[in-house]
């Protein structure tokens, strides 16, 4: 059956005992799948005592969104909880679920039965899925934001230090934020990038190498990195030589050394 899912739900009220939504991320049209009108459709399509489980994003990356999702579902369902599990292929290795029930007093945190022959799931894993790190628990249960606010704090009498952070994405960000709390620290951030920048004016020697060799991974440094908008770097390394930072538009990668 191929049909508009929203229309299908609207035409099948009080029908299903369980509805599972494995949605894409809340970007573009899929954004509606994380909002109250969609949860209302799910609620109305459930039979009395029915349950839903819907994709709930990642605590490390989307906490404000999760707060809104849980808040919306708790206005509709007598029981609404957030749980998470580890998925190595997902960003930050974790994904969550909004799990809700129309049955008042339903204990979602305790498995109803023992499931045999599994390689990951068991009753303890089920129970632990609802145990959130403190920053997540406080946000979802008490509505308080206790995430650290990192700012620059110069240590009295400290000397300038140069730090090269080889990493990228949300894994590197906390380390970078900690380093720049001291304004005397000079931070350079690199990540793996392949192929080379398409701009032939950037390091012609490397551009020639691109055509004469098979594609290779290169270490790159960003100025105006989307995760570090406050970051500026002043020097790069290219084959052991110190070079001044070129004037680049945001998000422009600079190949600086082969790995």
C-alpha positions in Angstrom: 0.0 0.0 0.0 1.3 3.4 -1.0 -0.6 6.3 0.6 -0.2 9.6 2.4 0.6 8.4 6.0 -1.1 11.5 7.6 -4.3 10.8 5.7 -4.1 7.1 6.5 -3.8 7.8 10.2 -6.7 10.2 10.1 -8.9 7.6 8.4 -8.0 4.8 10.9 -8.9 6.1 14.4 -9.0 3.8 17.4 -7.5 1.0 15.4 -3.9 0.0 16.3 -2.5 -1.4 19.5 1.0 -0.3 18.7 2.4 2.3 16.3 6.1 2.5 15.6 7.6 5.5 13.8 11.1 5.1 12.4 11.3 8.6 10.9 14.1 10.5 9.3 15.6 13.5 11.1 13.5 16.6 11.7 14.6 18.4 8.6 12.3 19.7 5.9 9.0 17.7 5.6 10.1 15.3 8.3 10.1 18.2 10.8 6.3 17.7 11.2 6.9 14.2 12.5 8.3 15.7 15.7 5.5 18.1 16.4 2.3 17.8 18.5 -0.2 17.5 15.5 1.5 14.3 14.4 1.5 12.9 17.9 -2.2 13.7 18.1 -2.8 11.7 15.0 -0.9 8.8 16.5 -2.8 9.1 19.7 -6.2 9.1 17.9 -5.2 6.1 15.7 -4.5 3.9 18.8 -7.0 1.6 20.3 -7.7 2.1 24.0 -4.5 1.2 26.0 -2.4 1.4 22.9 1.3 2.4 22.7 3.6 4.3 20.4 7.4 4.4 19.9 8.8 7.1 17.8 12.3 8.2 16.8 13.6 10.6 19.5 17.0 11.8 18.3 20.1 12.0 20.4 20.6 13.4 23.9 24.0 14.7 23.1 22.9 16.6 20.0 19.2 17.4 20.2 18.3 18.0 23.8 16.1 21.1 23.2 14.2 19.2 20.5 13.8 16.1 22.7 12.4 18.4 25.5 9.8 19.7 23.1 8.9 16.2 21.9 8.4 14.8 25.4 6.5 17.9 26.5 4.1 17.5 23.5 3.5 13.8 24.1 2.9 14.3 27.8 0.1 16.7 27.0 -1.6 13.9 25.0 -0.7 10.6 26.7 -1.1 9.7 30.4 2.4 8.1 30.2 5.2 9.4 28.1 8.9 8.5 28.6 12.2 9.0 26.8 14.6 6.0 26.4 17.8 5.6 24.4 20.1 2.9 23.1 23.6 2.7 21.6 23.9 2.5 17.8 27.5 2.7 16.6 26.6 4.0 13.1 24.5 6.9 14.4 26.0 10.4 15.3 27.4 10.2 18.8 26.7 6.4 18.8 23.2 6.9 20.3 19.6 7.2 19.4 16.5 7.8 21.5 12.8 7.0 21.5 9.7 8.7 22.7 7.7 5.8 24.2 4.1 6.6 25.2 1.0 4.7 26.4 -2.7 5.5 26.5 -3.0 3.2 29.5 -2.8 5.3 32.7 -0.2 4.0 35.2 1.5 1.8 32.6 5.1 1.0 33.7 7.1 1.4 30.4 10.4 0.9 32.2 9.9 -2.7 33.1 9.9 -5.5 30.5 6.6 -7.4 30.4 8.3 -10.7 29.4 11.7 -12.3 28.9 12.8 -12.4 25.3 14.9 -15.4 24.4 17.7 -15.7 21.8 18.7 -12.1 21.7 22.3 -10.7 21.2 21.8 -7.3 22.7 18.4 -6.8 24.4 17.6 -8.2 27.8 15.5 -7.0 30.7 18.3 -5.1 32.3 19.1 -3.3 29.0 15.4 -2.4 28.8 15.4 -0.9 32.3 18.7 0.9 31.8 17.4 2.5 28.5 15.2 4.8 30.7 18.1 5.8 33.0 19.3 9.2 31.6 22.5 11.1 32.3 21.8 13.8 34.8 21.7 16.7 32.3 19.1 14.8 30.3 17.0 13.7 33.3 16.9 17.3 34.8 15.9 18.8 31.4 13.1 16.3 30.7 11.8 15.8 34.2 12.4 19.2 35.8 12.7 21.5 32.8 16.0 22.8 33.9 19.1 23.3 31.7 22.2 22.4 33.6 24.5 22.1 30.6 27.8 23.9 31.2 28.2 27.3 29.8 31.8 27.4 28.6 33.4 30.8 28.3 36.9 32.2 28.2 38.5 32.5 31.6 42.2 33.5 31.5 44.3 31.9 34.2 46.3 34.6 36.0 49.9 34.6 35.0 49.4 31.9 32.4 51.5 31.7 29.3 50.4 31.3 25.7 50.0 27.7 24.6 49.5 26.2 21.1 47.2 23.3 20.8 46.6 21.2 17.7 43.3 19.2 17.9 43.1 16.4 15.4 39.5 15.5 15.1 36.2 16.9 13.9 32.5 17.1 14.5 30.7 16.9 17.8 33.3 14.6 19.4 36.0 17.3 19.1 33.8 20.3 20.1 33.9 19.8 23.9 37.7 19.6 23.9 37.9 22.7 21.7 35.5 24.6 23.9 37.5 23.7 27.0 40.8 24.8 25.4 39.6 28.3 24.4 38.2 29.1 27.8 41.7 30.6 28.3 42.0 33.3 25.6 45.8 32.9 25.7 45.5 29.5 24.1 46.0 29.3 20.4 43.8 26.5 18.9 44.2 24.8 15.5 41.6 22.2 14.5 42.1 19.6 11.8 40.1 16.9 10.3 40.4 14.3 7.5 39.3 15.4 4.1 39.3 13.8 0.7 39.6 14.8 -2.2 41.5 18.1 -2.4 39.8 21.4 -2.6 38.7 22.1 -6.2 40.3 25.5 -6.1 43.4 25.3 -8.3 44.9 28.4 -6.6 45.2 26.6 -3.3 48.7 25.0 -3.1 49.3 24.2 -6.8 51.9 21.7 -5.8 49.3 19.6 -4.0 46.9 20.0 -7.0 49.5 18.5 -9.3 50.0 15.6 -6.8 46.2 14.9 -7.0 46.5 14.2 -10.7 49.6 12.2 -10.5 48.6 9.9 -7.6 45.6 8.0 -6.4 43.3 10.0 -4.1 44.7 10.2 -0.6 43.4 11.5 2.7 44.8 14.9 3.8 44.7 16.7 7.1 42.8 19.9 6.7 42.3 23.0 8.9 39.2 25.1 8.7 38.8 28.8 9.4 35.2 29.5 10.2 34.4 25.9 11.0 30.6 25.5 11.5 31.1 23.9 14.9 33.7 26.5 15.9 32.5 29.9 14.6 34.6 31.7 17.1 37.8 29.9 16.1 40.6 31.5 14.2 43.9 30.0 13.2 47.0 31.9 12.1 49.5 29.3 10.9 49.4 26.0 9.1 52.0 23.3 8.5 52.8 22.1 5.0 55.6 19.6 4.7 57.2 20.9 7.8 57.0 24.6 6.8 55.1 27.2 8.7 52.7 29.2 6.4 50.5 32.2 7.2 46.8 31.5 7.2 45.2 32.4 3.9 42.1 34.5 3.7 39.3 32.1 3.2 35.5 32.1 3.1 33.8 30.1 5.8 33.9 26.3 5.4 36.8 26.4 3.0 39.1 23.4 3.6 42.9 23.7 3.2 44.9 20.6 2.5 48.0 20.9 4.6 49.8 17.5 4.8 49.3 14.0 3.6 48.5 11.3 6.1 
